């Protein structure tokens, strides 16, 4: 898990960077668990730059983000079985 600073929702200028990073991650056998925005600053477009990756998707019961953080970053979480 971490702050990767590659916005998985960016479909503009960095599309190649997003596609390349996803290809490397998936080829290595890891899957992103977060698909909603994780960073939102006033007057800016929300982005998905914080993520959790797993190579054992069958053990993931739930994952997501929580709101109410004093930071612009929304906390990410996962529950495993």
PyMOL Python script that loads the backbone (N, CA, C, O; Angstrom):
from pymol import cmd

cmd.read_pdbstr("""\
ATOM      1  N   UNK A   1       0.850  -1.161   0.000  1.00  0.00           N
ATOM      2  CA  UNK A   1       0.000   0.000   0.000  1.00  0.00           C
ATOM      3  C   UNK A   1       0.892   1.219   0.000  1.00  0.00           C
ATOM      4  O   UNK A   1       2.030   1.165   0.466  1.00  0.00           O
ATOM      5  N   UNK A   2       0.379   2.315  -0.521  1.00  0.00           N
ATOM      6  CA  UNK A   2       1.190   3.517  -0.504  1.00  0.00           C
ATOM      7  C   UNK A   2       0.650   4.628  -1.371  1.00  0.00           C
ATOM      8  O   UNK A   2      -0.402   4.501  -1.999  1.00  0.00           O
ATOM      9  N   UNK A   3       1.390   5.719  -1.392  1.00  0.00           N
ATOM     10  CA  UNK A   3       1.086   6.902  -2.185  1.00  0.00           C
ATOM     11  C   UNK A   3       1.985   6.829  -3.416  1.00  0.00           C
ATOM     12  O   UNK A   3       3.162   7.182  -3.353  1.00  0.00           O
ATOM     13  N   UNK A   4       1.431   6.373  -4.527  1.00  0.00           N
ATOM     14  CA  UNK A   4       2.231   6.107  -5.715  1.00  0.00           C
ATOM     15  C   UNK A   4       2.364   7.295  -6.651  1.00  0.00           C
ATOM     16  O   UNK A   4       3.222   7.298  -7.534  1.00  0.00           O
ATOM     17  N   UNK A   5       1.518   8.309  -6.467  1.00  0.00           N
ATOM     18  CA  UNK A   5       1.542   9.519  -7.285  1.00  0.00           C
ATOM     19  C   UNK A   5       1.390   9.253  -8.775  1.00  0.00           C
ATOM     20  O   UNK A   5       1.849  10.039  -9.604  1.00  0.00           O
ATOM     21  N   UNK A   6       0.753   8.156  -9.107  1.00  0.00           N
ATOM     22  CA  UNK A   6       0.319   7.903 -10.480  1.00  0.00           C
ATOM     23  C   UNK A   6      -1.196   7.837 -10.409  1.00  0.00           C
ATOM     24  O   UNK A   6      -1.760   6.891  -9.860  1.00  0.00           O
ATOM     25  N   UNK A   7      -1.845   8.836 -10.961  1.00  0.00           N
ATOM     26  CA  UNK A   7      -3.293   8.933 -10.885  1.00  0.00           C
ATOM     27  C   UNK A   7      -3.929   7.925 -11.839  1.00  0.00           C
ATOM     28  O   UNK A   7      -3.916   8.116 -13.055  1.00  0.00           O
ATOM     29  N   UNK A   8      -4.482   6.862 -11.284  1.00  0.00           N
ATOM     30  CA  UNK A   8      -5.093   5.827 -12.118  1.00  0.00           C
ATOM     31  C   UNK A   8      -6.342   6.314 -12.848  1.00  0.00           C
ATOM     32  O   UNK A   8      -6.840   5.631 -13.743  1.00  0.00           O
ATOM     33  N   UNK A   9      -6.848   7.479 -12.477  1.00  0.00           N
ATOM     34  CA  UNK A   9      -8.018   8.042 -13.161  1.00  0.00           C
ATOM     35  C   UNK A   9      -7.626   9.036 -14.254  1.00  0.00           C
ATOM     36  O   UNK A   9      -8.505   9.574 -14.927  1.00  0.00           O
ATOM     37  N   UNK A  10      -6.348   9.291 -14.446  1.00  0.00           N
ATOM     38  CA  UNK A  10      -5.900  10.276 -15.426  1.00  0.00           C
ATOM     39  C   UNK A  10      -5.997   9.703 -16.835  1.00  0.00           C
ATOM     40  O   UNK A  10      -5.316   8.735 -17.173  1.00  0.00           O
ATOM     41  N   UNK A  11      -6.829  10.297 -17.627  1.00  0.00           N
ATOM     42  CA  UNK A  11      -6.994   9.820 -19.008  1.00  0.00           C
ATOM     43  C   UNK A  11      -6.456  10.836 -20.009  1.00  0.00           C
ATOM     44  O   UNK A  11      -6.685  10.715 -21.213  1.00  0.00           O
ATOM     45  N   UNK A  12      -5.738  11.836 -19.502  1.00  0.00           N
ATOM     46  CA  UNK A  12      -5.232  12.889 -20.384  1.00  0.00           C
ATOM     47  C   UNK A  12      -3.764  12.669 -20.727  1.00  0.00           C
ATOM     48  O   UNK A  12      -3.412  11.682 -21.373  1.00  0.00           O
ATOM     49  N   UNK A  13      -2.923  13.579 -20.298  1.00  0.00           N
ATOM     50  CA  UNK A  13      -1.517  13.603 -20.705  1.00  0.00           C
ATOM     51  C   UNK A  13      -0.712  12.392 -20.266  1.00  0.00           C
ATOM     52  O   UNK A  13       0.185  11.959 -20.991  1.00  0.00           O
ATOM     53  N   UNK A  14      -1.006  11.835 -19.102  1.00  0.00           N
ATOM     54  CA  UNK A  14      -0.178  10.758 -18.567  1.00  0.00           C
ATOM     55  C   UNK A  14      -0.729   9.380 -18.869  1.00  0.00           C
ATOM     56  O   UNK A  14      -0.386   8.413 -18.188  1.00  0.00           O
ATOM     57  N   UNK A  15      -1.571   9.277 -19.873  1.00  0.00           N
ATOM     58  CA  UNK A  15      -2.207   7.999 -20.163  1.00  0.00           C
ATOM     59  C   UNK A  15      -1.179   6.882 -20.341  1.00  0.00           C
ATOM     60  O   UNK A  15      -1.392   5.772 -19.854  1.00  0.00           O
ATOM     61  N   UNK A  16      -0.087   7.148 -21.020  1.00  0.00           N
ATOM     62  CA  UNK A  16       0.932   6.113 -21.218  1.00  0.00           C
ATOM     63  C   UNK A  16       1.561   5.694 -19.903  1.00  0.00           C
ATOM     64  O   UNK A  16       1.835   4.511 -19.703  1.00  0.00           O
ATOM     65  N   UNK A  17       1.797   6.638 -19.000  1.00  0.00           N
ATOM     66  CA  UNK A  17       2.367   6.317 -17.690  1.00  0.00           C
ATOM     67  C   UNK A  17       1.402   5.438 -16.907  1.00  0.00           C
ATOM     68  O   UNK A  17       1.817   4.459 -16.285  1.00  0.00           O
ATOM     69  N   UNK A  18       0.125   5.778 -16.934  1.00  0.00           N
ATOM     70  CA  UNK A  18      -0.891   4.991 -16.229  1.00  0.00           C
ATOM     71  C   UNK A  18      -0.967   3.583 -16.819  1.00  0.00           C
ATOM     72  O   UNK A  18      -0.965   2.600 -16.079  1.00  0.00           O
ATOM     73  N   UNK A  19      -1.033   3.483 -18.136  1.00  0.00           N
ATOM     74  CA  UNK A  19      -1.102   2.167 -18.790  1.00  0.00           C
ATOM     75  C   UNK A  19       0.145   1.341 -18.509  1.00  0.00           C
ATOM     76  O   UNK A  19       0.046   0.143 -18.242  1.00  0.00           O
ATOM     77  N   UNK A  20       1.318   1.967 -18.568  1.00  0.00           N
ATOM     78  CA  UNK A  20       2.567   1.251 -18.313  1.00  0.00           C
ATOM     79  C   UNK A  20       2.647   0.761 -16.872  1.00  0.00           C
ATOM     80  O   UNK A  20       3.049  -0.376 -16.624  1.00  0.00           O
ATOM     81  N   UNK A  21       2.267   1.611 -15.921  1.00  0.00           N
ATOM     82  CA  UNK A  21       2.340   1.197 -14.517  1.00  0.00           C
ATOM     83  C   UNK A  21       1.345   0.078 -14.227  1.00  0.00           C
ATOM     84  O   UNK A  21       1.660  -0.849 -13.481  1.00  0.00           O
ATOM     85  N   UNK A  22       0.154   0.152 -14.805  1.00  0.00           N
ATOM     86  CA  UNK A  22      -0.822  -0.929 -14.621  1.00  0.00           C
ATOM     87  C   UNK A  22      -0.320  -2.222 -15.254  1.00  0.00           C
ATOM     88  O   UNK A  22      -0.491  -3.296 -14.679  1.00  0.00           O
ATOM     89  N   UNK A  23       0.293  -2.133 -16.420  1.00  0.00           N
ATOM     90  CA  UNK A  23       0.809  -3.331 -17.090  1.00  0.00           C
ATOM     91  C   UNK A  23       1.908  -3.990 -16.266  1.00  0.00           C
ATOM     92  O   UNK A  23       1.927  -5.214 -16.135  1.00  0.00           O
ATOM     93  N   UNK A  24       2.815  -3.207 -15.712  1.00  0.00           N
ATOM     94  CA  UNK A  24       3.897  -3.752 -14.878  1.00  0.00           C
ATOM     95  C   UNK A  24       3.318  -4.420 -13.632  1.00  0.00           C
ATOM     96  O   UNK A  24       3.718  -5.526 -13.270  1.00  0.00           O
ATOM     97  N   UNK A  25       2.383  -3.748 -12.988  1.00  0.00           N
ATOM     98  CA  UNK A  25       1.768  -4.284 -11.767  1.00  0.00           C
ATOM     99  C   UNK A  25       1.028  -5.584 -12.046  1.00  0.00           C
ATOM    100  O   UNK A  25       1.223  -6.573 -11.340  1.00  0.00           O
ATOM    101  N   UNK A  26       0.185  -5.591 -13.064  1.00  0.00           N
ATOM    102  CA  UNK A  26      -0.599  -6.784 -13.386  1.00  0.00           C
ATOM    103  C   UNK A  26       0.298  -7.929 -13.867  1.00  0.00           C
ATOM    104  O   UNK A  26       0.051  -9.090 -13.540  1.00  0.00           O
ATOM    105  N   UNK A  27       1.330  -7.609 -14.636  1.00  0.00           N
ATOM    106  CA  UNK A  27       2.254  -8.637 -15.108  1.00  0.00           C
ATOM    107  C   UNK A  27       2.987  -9.297 -13.941  1.00  0.00           C
ATOM    108  O   UNK A  27       3.309 -10.484 -13.995  1.00  0.00           O
ATOM    109  N   UNK A  28       3.246  -8.527 -12.894  1.00  0.00           N
ATOM    110  CA  UNK A  28       3.915  -9.067 -11.705  1.00  0.00           C
ATOM    111  C   UNK A  28       2.951  -9.853 -10.816  1.00  0.00           C
ATOM    112  O   UNK A  28       3.363 -10.437  -9.813  1.00  0.00           O
ATOM    113  N   UNK A  29       1.669  -9.868 -11.184  1.00  0.00           N
ATOM    114  CA  UNK A  29       0.694 -10.644 -10.424  1.00  0.00           C
ATOM    115  C   UNK A  29       0.015  -9.892  -9.299  1.00  0.00           C
ATOM    116  O   UNK A  29      -0.572 -10.505  -8.408  1.00  0.00           O
ATOM    117  N   UNK A  30       0.088  -8.568  -9.329  1.00  0.00           N
ATOM    118  CA  UNK A  30      -0.563  -7.759  -8.299  1.00  0.00           C
ATOM    119  C   UNK A  30      -1.776  -7.046  -8.878  1.00  0.00           C
ATOM    120  O   UNK A  30      -1.796  -6.674 -10.051  1.00  0.00           O
ATOM    121  N   UNK A  31      -2.789  -6.863  -8.034  1.00  0.00           N
ATOM    122  CA  UNK A  31      -4.041  -6.248  -8.449  1.00  0.00           C
ATOM    123  C   UNK A  31      -4.349  -5.061  -7.546  1.00  0.00           C
ATOM    124  O   UNK A  31      -4.229  -5.174  -6.326  1.00  0.00           O
ATOM    125  N   UNK A  32      -4.750  -3.908  -8.125  1.00  0.00           N
ATOM    126  CA  UNK A  32      -5.115  -2.766  -7.294  1.00  0.00           C
ATOM    127  C   UNK A  32      -6.472  -3.005  -6.632  1.00  0.00           C
ATOM    128  O   UNK A  32      -7.396  -3.521  -7.261  1.00  0.00           O
ATOM    129  N   UNK A  33      -6.582  -2.628  -5.368  1.00  0.00           N
ATOM    130  CA  UNK A  33      -7.833  -2.816  -4.636  1.00  0.00           C
ATOM    131  C   UNK A  33      -8.667  -1.548  -4.542  1.00  0.00           C
ATOM    132  O   UNK A  33      -9.839  -1.620  -4.172  1.00  0.00           O
ATOM    133  N   UNK A  34      -8.109  -0.408  -4.860  1.00  0.00           N
ATOM    134  CA  UNK A  34      -8.814   0.860  -4.720  1.00  0.00           C
ATOM    135  C   UNK A  34      -9.134   1.400  -6.114  1.00  0.00           C
ATOM    136  O   UNK A  34      -8.248   1.529  -6.959  1.00  0.00           O
ATOM    137  N   UNK A  35     -10.410   1.714  -6.344  1.00  0.00           N
ATOM    138  CA  UNK A  35     -10.808   2.233  -7.653  1.00  0.00           C
ATOM    139  C   UNK A  35     -11.504   3.590  -7.548  1.00  0.00           C
ATOM    140  O   UNK A  35     -11.873   4.171  -8.569  1.00  0.00           O
ATOM    141  N   UNK A  36     -11.686   4.095  -6.350  1.00  0.00           N
ATOM    142  CA  UNK A  36     -12.301   5.409  -6.163  1.00  0.00           C
ATOM    143  C   UNK A  36     -11.214   6.442  -5.914  1.00  0.00           C
ATOM    144  O   UNK A  36     -10.051   6.086  -5.719  1.00  0.00           O
ATOM    145  N   UNK A  37     -11.585   7.724  -5.920  1.00  0.00           N
ATOM    146  CA  UNK A  37     -10.558   8.741  -5.697  1.00  0.00           C
ATOM    147  C   UNK A  37     -10.087   8.701  -4.238  1.00  0.00           C
ATOM    148  O   UNK A  37     -10.867   8.450  -3.320  1.00  0.00           O
ATOM    149  N   UNK A  38      -8.802   8.954  -4.059  1.00  0.00           N
ATOM    150  CA  UNK A  38      -8.179   8.886  -2.739  1.00  0.00           C
ATOM    151  C   UNK A  38      -7.571  10.219  -2.333  1.00  0.00           C
ATOM    152  O   UNK A  38      -7.088  10.369  -1.210  1.00  0.00           O
ATOM    153  N   UNK A  39      -7.593  11.174  -3.232  1.00  0.00           N
ATOM    154  CA  UNK A  39      -7.013  12.487  -2.951  1.00  0.00           C
ATOM    155  C   UNK A  39      -7.927  13.534  -3.563  1.00  0.00           C
ATOM    156  O   UNK A  39      -8.310  13.443  -4.729  1.00  0.00           O
ATOM    157  N   UNK A  40      -8.272  14.531  -2.754  1.00  0.00           N
ATOM    158  CA  UNK A  40      -9.101  15.610  -3.276  1.00  0.00           C
ATOM    159  C   UNK A  40      -8.729  16.897  -2.579  1.00  0.00           C
ATOM    160  O   UNK A  40      -8.836  17.017  -1.358  1.00  0.00           O
ATOM    161  N   UNK A  41      -8.296  17.847  -3.362  1.00  0.00           N
ATOM    162  CA  UNK A  41      -7.936  19.167  -2.878  1.00  0.00           C
ATOM    163  C   UNK A  41      -8.959  20.142  -3.452  1.00  0.00           C
ATOM    164  O   UNK A  41      -9.338  20.006  -4.615  1.00  0.00           O
ATOM    165  N   UNK A  42      -9.419  21.123  -2.671  1.00  0.00           N
ATOM    166  CA  UNK A  42     -10.401  22.075  -3.199  1.00  0.00           C
ATOM    167  C   UNK A  42      -9.947  22.696  -4.516  1.00  0.00           C
ATOM    168  O   UNK A  42      -8.782  23.061  -4.679  1.00  0.00           O
ATOM    169  N   UNK A  43     -10.869  22.807  -5.433  1.00  0.00           N
ATOM    170  CA  UNK A  43     -10.667  23.396  -6.753  1.00  0.00           C
ATOM    171  C   UNK A  43      -9.764  22.556  -7.663  1.00  0.00           C
ATOM    172  O   UNK A  43      -9.294  23.048  -8.688  1.00  0.00           O
ATOM    173  N   UNK A  44      -9.525  21.319  -7.305  1.00  0.00           N
ATOM    174  CA  UNK A  44      -8.736  20.407  -8.144  1.00  0.00           C
ATOM    175  C   UNK A  44      -9.561  19.167  -8.447  1.00  0.00           C
ATOM    176  O   UNK A  44     -10.509  18.850  -7.729  1.00  0.00           O
ATOM    177  N   UNK A  45      -9.201  18.481  -9.493  1.00  0.00           N
ATOM    178  CA  UNK A  45      -9.875  17.240  -9.861  1.00  0.00           C
ATOM    179  C   UNK A  45      -9.480  16.132  -8.888  1.00  0.00           C
ATOM    180  O   UNK A  45      -8.297  15.991  -8.579  1.00  0.00           O
ATOM    181  N   UNK A  46     -10.435  15.343  -8.398  1.00  0.00           N
ATOM    182  CA  UNK A  46     -10.081  14.207  -7.527  1.00  0.00           C
ATOM    183  C   UNK A  46      -9.202  13.207  -8.283  1.00  0.00           C
ATOM    184  O   UNK A  46      -9.303  13.072  -9.502  1.00  0.00           O
ATOM    185  N   UNK A  47      -8.344  12.514  -7.544  1.00  0.00           N
ATOM    186  CA  UNK A  47      -7.452  11.559  -8.184  1.00  0.00           C
ATOM    187  C   UNK A  47      -7.316  10.294  -7.348  1.00  0.00           C
ATOM    188  O   UNK A  47      -7.630  10.284  -6.158  1.00  0.00           O
ATOM    189  N   UNK A  48      -6.847   9.240  -7.980  1.00  0.00           N
ATOM    190  CA  UNK A  48      -6.608   7.954  -7.320  1.00  0.00           C
ATOM    191  C   UNK A  48      -5.104   7.704  -7.316  1.00  0.00           C
ATOM    192  O   UNK A  48      -4.568   7.056  -8.215  1.00  0.00           O
ATOM    193  N   UNK A  49      -4.418   8.237  -6.272  1.00  0.00           N
ATOM    194  CA  UNK A  49      -2.958   8.108  -6.200  1.00  0.00           C
ATOM    195  C   UNK A  49      -2.502   7.236  -5.037  1.00  0.00           C
ATOM    196  O   UNK A  49      -1.329   6.866  -4.975  1.00  0.00           O
ATOM    197  N   UNK A  50      -3.386   6.905  -4.127  1.00  0.00           N
ATOM    198  CA  UNK A  50      -3.056   6.036  -2.998  1.00  0.00           C
ATOM    199  C   UNK A  50      -3.718   4.693  -3.260  1.00  0.00           C
ATOM    200  O   UNK A  50      -4.901   4.639  -3.598  1.00  0.00           O
ATOM    201  N   UNK A  51      -2.973   3.620  -3.108  1.00  0.00           N
ATOM    202  CA  UNK A  51      -3.566   2.337  -3.443  1.00  0.00           C
ATOM    203  C   UNK A  51      -3.012   1.224  -2.584  1.00  0.00           C
ATOM    204  O   UNK A  51      -1.993   1.375  -1.912  1.00  0.00           O
ATOM    205  N   UNK A  52      -3.700   0.113  -2.622  1.00  0.00           N
ATOM    206  CA  UNK A  52      -3.266  -1.125  -1.998  1.00  0.00           C
ATOM    207  C   UNK A  52      -3.241  -2.157  -3.121  1.00  0.00           C
ATOM    208  O   UNK A  52      -4.209  -2.304  -3.868  1.00  0.00           O
ATOM    209  N   UNK A  53      -2.132  -2.861  -3.226  1.00  0.00           N
ATOM    210  CA  UNK A  53      -2.012  -3.915  -4.231  1.00  0.00           C
ATOM    211  C   UNK A  53      -1.889  -5.257  -3.519  1.00  0.00           C
ATOM    212  O   UNK A  53      -1.279  -5.350  -2.454  1.00  0.00           O
ATOM    213  N   UNK A  54      -2.468  -6.287  -4.111  1.00  0.00           N
ATOM    214  CA  UNK A  54      -2.379  -7.623  -3.535  1.00  0.00           C
ATOM    215  C   UNK A  54      -2.080  -8.640  -4.618  1.00  0.00           C
ATOM    216  O   UNK A  54      -2.431  -8.456  -5.783  1.00  0.00           O
ATOM    217  N   UNK A  55      -1.427  -9.712  -4.214  1.00  0.00           N
ATOM    218  CA  UNK A  55      -1.216 -10.819  -5.144  1.00  0.00           C
ATOM    219  C   UNK A  55      -2.047 -12.029  -4.724  1.00  0.00           C
ATOM    220  O   UNK A  55      -1.892 -13.117  -5.278  1.00  0.00           O
ATOM    221  N   UNK A  56      -2.922 -11.837  -3.753  1.00  0.00           N
ATOM    222  CA  UNK A  56      -3.820 -12.898  -3.283  1.00  0.00           C
ATOM    223  C   UNK A  56      -5.230 -12.332  -3.157  1.00  0.00           C
ATOM    224  O   UNK A  56      -5.725 -12.109  -2.052  1.00  0.00           O
ATOM    225  N   UNK A  57      -5.858 -12.106  -4.281  1.00  0.00           N
ATOM    226  CA  UNK A  57      -7.170 -11.445  -4.324  1.00  0.00           C
ATOM    227  C   UNK A  57      -8.254 -12.257  -3.611  1.00  0.00           C
ATOM    228  O   UNK A  57      -9.249 -11.689  -3.160  1.00  0.00           O
ATOM    229  N   UNK A  58      -8.078 -13.562  -3.506  1.00  0.00           N
ATOM    230  CA  UNK A  58      -9.092 -14.409  -2.870  1.00  0.00           C
ATOM    231  C   UNK A  58      -9.221 -14.163  -1.374  1.00  0.00           C
ATOM    232  O   UNK A  58     -10.247 -14.505  -0.788  1.00  0.00           O
ATOM    233  N   UNK A  59      -8.207 -13.579  -0.741  1.00  0.00           N
ATOM    234  CA  UNK A  59      -8.280 -13.333   0.702  1.00  0.00           C
ATOM    235  C   UNK A  59      -8.871 -11.975   1.044  1.00  0.00           C
ATOM    236  O   UNK A  59      -9.086 -11.679   2.220  1.00  0.00           O
ATOM    237  N   UNK A  60      -9.138 -11.141   0.042  1.00  0.00           N
ATOM    238  CA  UNK A  60      -9.656  -9.796   0.291  1.00  0.00           C
ATOM    239  C   UNK A  60     -11.169  -9.859   0.476  1.00  0.00           C
ATOM    240  O   UNK A  60     -11.906 -10.266  -0.422  1.00  0.00           O
ATOM    241  N   UNK A  61     -11.608  -9.451   1.646  1.00  0.00           N
ATOM    242  CA  UNK A  61     -13.035  -9.425   1.948  1.00  0.00           C
ATOM    243  C   UNK A  61     -13.654  -8.083   1.538  1.00  0.00           C
ATOM    244  O   UNK A  61     -14.756  -8.037   0.991  1.00  0.00           O
ATOM    245  N   UNK A  62     -12.924  -6.991   1.812  1.00  0.00           N
ATOM    246  CA  UNK A  62     -13.431  -5.661   1.511  1.00  0.00           C
ATOM    247  C   UNK A  62     -12.254  -4.700   1.432  1.00  0.00           C
ATOM    248  O   UNK A  62     -11.257  -4.871   2.134  1.00  0.00           O
ATOM    249  N   UNK A  63     -12.372  -3.689   0.578  1.00  0.00           N
ATOM    250  CA  UNK A  63     -11.375  -2.628   0.512  1.00  0.00           C
ATOM    251  C   UNK A  63     -12.065  -1.348   0.096  1.00  0.00           C
ATOM    252  O   UNK A  63     -13.142  -1.380  -0.499  1.00  0.00           O
ATOM    253  N   UNK A  64     -11.446  -0.219   0.408  1.00  0.00           N
ATOM    254  CA  UNK A  64     -12.048   1.046   0.036  1.00  0.00           C
ATOM    255  C   UNK A  64     -11.347   2.224   0.667  1.00  0.00           C
ATOM    256  O   UNK A  64     -10.193   2.127   1.083  1.00  0.00           O
ATOM    257  N   UNK A  65     -12.050   3.340   0.735  1.00  0.00           N
ATOM    258  CA  UNK A  65     -11.543   4.563   1.343  1.00  0.00           C
ATOM    259  C   UNK A  65     -12.530   5.035   2.401  1.00  0.00           C
ATOM    260  O   UNK A  65     -13.700   4.653   2.392  1.00  0.00           O
ATOM    261  N   UNK A  66     -12.044   5.866   3.305  1.00  0.00           N
ATOM    262  CA  UNK A  66     -12.917   6.473   4.304  1.00  0.00           C
ATOM    263  C   UNK A  66     -12.834   7.976   4.175  1.00  0.00           C
ATOM    264  O   UNK A  66     -11.798   8.511   3.779  1.00  0.00           O
ATOM    265  N   UNK A  67     -13.903   8.656   4.501  1.00  0.00           N
ATOM    266  CA  UNK A  67     -13.909  10.119   4.430  1.00  0.00           C
ATOM    267  C   UNK A  67     -13.738  10.693   5.830  1.00  0.00           C
ATOM    268  O   UNK A  67     -13.683   9.955   6.813  1.00  0.00           O
ATOM    269  N   UNK A  68     -13.656  11.983   5.906  1.00  0.00           N
ATOM    270  CA  UNK A  68     -13.541  12.635   7.193  1.00  0.00           C
ATOM    271  C   UNK A  68     -12.114  12.847   7.654  1.00  0.00           C
ATOM    272  O   UNK A  68     -11.888  13.195   8.813  1.00  0.00           O
ATOM    273  N   UNK A  69     -11.156  12.647   6.785  1.00  0.00           N
ATOM    274  CA  UNK A  69      -9.755  12.836   7.141  1.00  0.00           C
ATOM    275  C   UNK A  69      -9.421  14.322   7.177  1.00  0.00           C
ATOM    276  O   UNK A  69      -9.932  15.080   6.352  1.00  0.00           O
ATOM    277  N   UNK A  70      -8.574  14.761   8.113  1.00  0.00           N
ATOM    278  CA  UNK A  70      -8.161  16.172   8.122  1.00  0.00           C
ATOM    279  C   UNK A  70      -7.207  16.491   6.963  1.00  0.00           C
ATOM    280  O   UNK A  70      -6.927  17.659   6.691  1.00  0.00           O
ATOM    281  N   UNK A  71      -6.720  15.469   6.295  1.00  0.00           N
ATOM    282  CA  UNK A  71      -5.796  15.617   5.172  1.00  0.00           C
ATOM    283  C   UNK A  71      -6.569  15.596   3.859  1.00  0.00           C
ATOM    284  O   UNK A  71      -7.756  15.270   3.835  1.00  0.00           O
ATOM    285  N   UNK A  72      -5.899  15.940   2.777  1.00  0.00           N
ATOM    286  CA  UNK A  72      -6.501  15.824   1.445  1.00  0.00           C
ATOM    287  C   UNK A  72      -6.494  14.381   0.965  1.00  0.00           C
ATOM    288  O   UNK A  72      -7.194  14.039   0.011  1.00  0.00           O
ATOM    289  N   UNK A  73      -5.704  13.528   1.621  1.00  0.00           N
ATOM    290  CA  UNK A  73      -5.652  12.108   1.294  1.00  0.00           C
ATOM    291  C   UNK A  73      -6.709  11.369   2.103  1.00  0.00           C
ATOM    292  O   UNK A  73      -6.783  11.524   3.322  1.00  0.00           O
ATOM    293  N   UNK A  74      -7.520  10.571   1.433  1.00  0.00           N
ATOM    294  CA  UNK A  74      -8.496   9.740   2.132  1.00  0.00           C
ATOM    295  C   UNK A  74      -7.802   8.439   2.546  1.00  0.00           C
ATOM    296  O   UNK A  74      -7.123   7.827   1.721  1.00  0.00           O
ATOM    297  N   UNK A  75      -7.953   8.007   3.785  1.00  0.00           N
ATOM    298  CA  UNK A  75      -7.341   6.755   4.205  1.00  0.00           C
ATOM    299  C   UNK A  75      -7.897   5.573   3.388  1.00  0.00           C
ATOM    300  O   UNK A  75      -9.090   5.513   3.093  1.00  0.00           O
ATOM    301  N   UNK A  76      -7.012   4.649   3.036  1.00  0.00           N
ATOM    302  CA  UNK A  76      -7.404   3.442   2.309  1.00  0.00           C
ATOM    303  C   UNK A  76      -7.356   2.265   3.302  1.00  0.00           C
ATOM    304  O   UNK A  76      -6.589   2.288   4.264  1.00  0.00           O
ATOM    305  N   UNK A  77      -8.178   1.250   3.055  1.00  0.00           N
ATOM    306  CA  UNK A  77      -8.187   0.095   3.943  1.00  0.00           C
ATOM    307  C   UNK A  77      -8.484  -1.186   3.176  1.00  0.00           C
ATOM    308  O   UNK A  77      -8.984  -1.153   2.051  1.00  0.00           O
ATOM    309  N   UNK A  78      -8.169  -2.309   3.803  1.00  0.00           N
ATOM    310  CA  UNK A  78      -8.563  -3.614   3.286  1.00  0.00           C
ATOM    311  C   UNK A  78      -8.805  -4.531   4.462  1.00  0.00           C
ATOM    312  O   UNK A  78      -8.131  -4.428   5.486  1.00  0.00           O
ATOM    313  N   UNK A  79      -9.767  -5.429   4.321  1.00  0.00           N
ATOM    314  CA  UNK A  79     -10.028  -6.477   5.290  1.00  0.00           C
ATOM    315  C   UNK A  79      -9.779  -7.800   4.602  1.00  0.00           C
ATOM    316  O   UNK A  79     -10.258  -8.034   3.492  1.00  0.00           O
ATOM    317  N   UNK A  80      -9.030  -8.663   5.260  1.00  0.00           N
ATOM    318  CA  UNK A  80      -8.704  -9.981   4.720  1.00  0.00           C
ATOM    319  C   UNK A  80      -9.450 -11.055   5.506  1.00  0.00           C
ATOM    320  O   UNK A  80      -9.815 -10.853   6.664  1.00  0.00           O
ATOM    321  N   UNK A  81      -9.673 -12.203   4.859  1.00  0.00           N
ATOM    322  CA  UNK A  81     -10.273 -13.322   5.573  1.00  0.00           C
ATOM    323  C   UNK A  81      -9.182 -14.245   6.061  1.00  0.00           C
ATOM    324  O   UNK A  81      -9.470 -15.262   6.693  1.00  0.00           O
TER     325      UNK A  81
END
""", "prot")
cmd.dss("prot")
cmd.show_as("cartoon", "prot")
cmd.util.cbc("prot")
cmd.orient("prot")
